[in-house]
């Protein structure tokens, strides 16, 4: 499921925008939305905590939401580059890291920061 959130909508305090629900994430394995022209994916880690990273692989922009996740590492379905979904760090020697975004959960609703974490 892909939605464009450039128009935002409901926001939490600070720079967070409503992204979806925990139930939606449990059902779909990932939630993918565009925030300020950048596609973001929210995934559960191995401990069922939600994390948000940019959705496109740094190589050729493949959709990481279609990749396989093992031990908190998503593998790009196109050329098999690997990225940690918690930290955004690349596990591929020559690949740059992905930008990650903060996630807040309030009453079962996921909010994602509009700015990447430093």
N, C-alpha and C positions, 0 to 999 in steps of 0.2 A: 504494500500500500504506500503510495507516494502522494504527499500533499504539499502545496506551496504555501508557506506561512509568511511570505513577504509582507502580507497585510497584518501580521501578528494576530490580534485577537486578545483573549484574556491573558493578563500578565500577573505575575506574582510580584512581590516587592523587589526592587532592584532591577536588574537586567534579565529577568527570567520570563520566558513565554510558555504558556500551556502547550504541551507537546503531545500528550495522550494520557492513557491510564495504565496502571500496572496490569489490569486484566487484559487490555489490548496487547500489551507486551508479552504476557504469558501465552496468549492465544497465537500470536503471529511470530514469536521469536525475535523480531526486530520491529522498530517503528522508524520510518524514514520520512523526513520532512525538510523542506527548504526554509532556512532562516537567513534573511538578508542575502539572497542569491547563492547561498552555500548549502549543499545537501548534507544533512546530519543524520546519523543513525544512532539509535539507542538500543543497546544489547544488555542482557543479563550476564554477569560474570559467573564463575563457578560457585559463588556463594549466594546467587540470586540477588545481587545488588545491581541496580541499573547504572550503566555508563554510556556516555555520549562521545562519539568521535566523528570526524568528517567521513562521509560515506564513500568517497571516491579514492581508489588506489592512486598513489603518487606516480605510478608508471604511465598508464594510459587511461586513467579515469574509470576503470572497471568498477562495478557496483559491489562493494565489499559486503553488503547485506545479503548477497547471494553466495558468499563464501562460507566455508566450513569453519566452525569454531571448536577448538580443542585446547584445553588448559588456558583459557582466556586469550588465545591467539587466533585471529581470523586469517584465513588464507585466501588471497585473491583468486577468484575463479578463472581468471584469464591467464596469468603468467606465474601464479603461485608465490607472489611476494607475501610476506607475513608481517602482521602488525598486532601488538598487544592492545586489546580493547579497553583495558583499564587505564593504561598510561599513554597510549598513542605511539609508543616507541616501535621503531622498525626492527624486525628480526632478520631483515635482508640487508647484508653488508652495505650496499651502495644506495639504499633507499632512504629518503628523508622521512622523519617522523610525521605522523598525522596530528592535526590539531585536535585537542580534546575540549569538551565543554562540560561545565559543572551541571549536575542534575540534582534537583530537589524533589522530594516526594511529600505531598500534603494531602491527606484524606484520600489516598489511592490515586491521585493525579500527579503525573510527571510534568515538571517544569525544567526547561533547559535554558542555560545562559545564552544570550544572543552573541556574546563575545567569547572567543576561545580563551581557555585558561593559559596563563603565561608558562 
